[in-house]
Amino acid sequence: MMKRKYRVSGMMCVNCQATVERVVRSLPSVSQATVSLLGESLTAEFDGNVLSDEKIIQAVENAGYGCALFVQESVASMQRNKEKELKKKRLQLILAWAFMLPMMTIAMLPMMLGEGFMHREDYFLWILIDVCLQWALLIPVLVFSRGIWIPGFRSLFKGEPNMNSLVGFGMAASTLYGLYSTIRFIAAYAMMDHATAMAFSMNLYLESSAMIPCFVMLGKYIESRANVKTTAAIASLVALIPDTAYRVQGDAKEEVMTDSLELGDIVFVGTGESIPCDGVLTSETGSINESALTGESLPVEKKKGDTVVGGTINLGAPILLQVTALGKDTTMGKIIALVEEASESKAPLARLADRVARIFCPAILILAAVVFVIWELLTGLGAVGNGLDTNLAVQLSVSVLVISCPCALGLATPVAVMVGTGEGAKQGILVKSAEAFERLRDVDCFLFDKTGTLTEGRMVLSSVLAPTIGENEALRIAFSMEVGNPHPIAKALMERAKAQGIEEVEMPIETIAGKGIVSMNYLLGNKALMDDNGVDMTVEGILLDDAEAGKTVTYLAKDGRLVAAFAFEDEIKETSQKAVALLKNMGKTVVLVTGDNHQAASRIAKVLGIEVVYDEVLPGEKEQVVAHFQKDGHRVAFIGDGINDAPALTLADVGIAIGAGTDVAIDSANIVLVKSDPLDVVRAARMSQRVVRNIKENLLWAFLYNLVLIPFAAGAFYGIPVQGSWITGYQNHLVLTPMLASFAMSISSITVVLNALRLKKKGRKDTL
């Protein structure tokens, strides 16, 4: 199976999105197809031996949409293209309105001049000029809006009607009726039949043909503008990465394009300059402003060997770094990929909109035809009005077509997800999918790993007890066994040994998962490893007070005899206690799951106020703890940072990885916390609540909008008498004109977008 991405153009609503998905999924060997309305893209998984890119592209084009292979661009380039396209839409919008507004004025001029004008002898001559001017102004509007109605008719003719089809059909109906009325007016005028000429001159409906596309274009422009503003937040991060960098070769330094750097290159970064790529510091020290990544304004002090991230700023003396990641593999590149993936994914709530969209547009076309027939019969049979009123039947059927466009329905989920992921990224909270938002909202049980998650993860060796072999010898053996081990306890032990000038010796090792290390006749690990090998733990001179006090103790045994014990401490993060308290205040259950001994786990849990503790848990058992809570009916989030947390992160309803953790943990998680701050778990939970609530508000609005206004547009309130005006199409009854229907349809989409943009304001306020 292969996974490919395509650029799709011409989509305007949720029905367009559903149509493309349905067409691609019907192709042989396609296992999955996901379409992003806002991202204008298609991601498909299929068997490359059965299906080709050309066949997928042809299938999408046959459905009435443009399609091409997705060409990977830099975010900055994509943003420039979006802004360029937005300017094009704005120009077309301005030009369309520039012709539409005078056309509206001309169309209403006879009514505005009053009865005196209507009794002039040259009245019909002026009306003829008026009609000709309306047609002259309408044609440019139709040209500038061709991007709406041409694809609409193409989709309609291929049996896949969408929003464009509804708009195009409504425009065509009003334009053709306007043409019919114009011909009847001219014919009646030529025959001096002034009564008939008057009747048709007042009901041309050309203004509807112009107003409908103009309001649709306005709505789409506002949607595109919101889209550009949302992605601009991500583009601004990428803009921090400089276009050029200084590559060091020997004593020489040359300026090169950042794109030309290679892994392993040494790069010079001056004071106040942005770091061009991810790397490892080769200078002794550095002071880095990571606010673009973490939101923290204070500089972070770095030492030789520490990781630095592209896009951050060097505030201290000039530094040298070795390139470790470039392009999409950098931290910024992964952030962008995560945000794009989340924006293009679907929340379960969106599936409801997809199911509705599948039958919505065909149903509306049928409904519009039924409305036309009903009002022709009602007026023709004399049940309503004073005789056959085709004008009224056309007005109401066109209004139904226009007002029913499911723009708001299609925007309800993706625009909220896009804004939410964008705001989350700016706060250092990376959400991989829209589904993660909805799942996290329902989580009632948060399972925390301890080391590196609730604690700093920087263990300090507090004491060494080795009465028989001495402290230095114990450190030398343990150091030699732990060389290269990334575990925090191993790092603390190695740091202590190096600080005391102790050198390692080469020793073959075998790792026992979750317990420790075996090397020749030595054992180094926890009590479980000692028990498994029958080591006597009552050796005189090696006290276990540290373990009883809650510290982490690692034991060293030789030939089945305990010879040393190392006690380690891990500081609790400043925000851990507050994060636990806030989650409990939200009614959530907080659980500590750790591989540490009972005493160490109990000490941490007591300080943080966690009542439920699972200690001395092996890697496979963390997954079992998650499964246990899920079996009891809980929705579980697991928060961890280590390789041994990956199975639990994957099994949990929502896996949350600490950003400072391992790549395996991050890849297994649904959400990544860049700042490694436990409070971000609370922020993510609150953000999920806001996003899901926003989606529900948008969907509710979209459904209620159609539920209320479609009957209104169909003439359900015709029996209510009102003063006839241009608002009602000069009907003395409460009806809706196509012009107002197009305005109402645009307002619906704009409302959904503006409601989603409220997430930006609320996200900034969530400071905890």
Secondary structure, DSSP 8 states (H G I E B T S, - for coil): -EEEEEEEES--SHHHHHHHHHHHHTSTT--EEEEETTTTEEEEEE-TTT--HHHHHHHHHHTT-EEEE-----HHHHHHHHHHHHHHHHHHHHHHHHHHHHHHHHHHHHHHH-HHHHTSTTHHHHHHHHHHHHHHHHHHHHHHTHHHHHHHHHHHHTT---HHHHHHHHHHHHHHHHHHHHHHHHHHHHTT-HHHHHHHHT---HHHHHHHHHHHHHHHHHHHHHHHHHHHHHHHHHTTS-SEEEEEETTEEEEEEGGG--TT-EEEE-TT-B--SEEEE-SSEEEEE-HHHH---S-EEEETT-EE-TT-EE-SS-EEEEEEE-GGGSHHHHHHHHHHHHHHS--HHHHHHHHHHHHHHHHHHHHHHHHHHHHHHHHHTTSSTTS--HHHHHHHHHHHHHHT-THHHHHHHHHHHHHHHHHHHHTTEEE--HHHHHHHHH--EEEE-STTTTB-S--EEEEEE-TTT-HHHHHHHHHHHHTT--SHHHHHHHHHHHHTT--------EEETTTEEEETTEEEE-HHHHHHTT-B---TT---HHHHTT-EEEEEEETTEEEEEEEEE--B-TTHHHHHHHHHHTT-EEEEE-SS-HHHHHHHHHHHT--EEE-S--HHHHHHHHHHHHHTT--EEEEE-SGGGHHHHHHSSEEEEETTS-HHHHHH-SEEETT--THHHHHHHHHHHHHHHHHHHHHHHHHHHHHHHHHHHTTTTTTSB----GGGTS-SBS---HHHHHHHHHHHHHHHHHHHHHHHHHHHH---
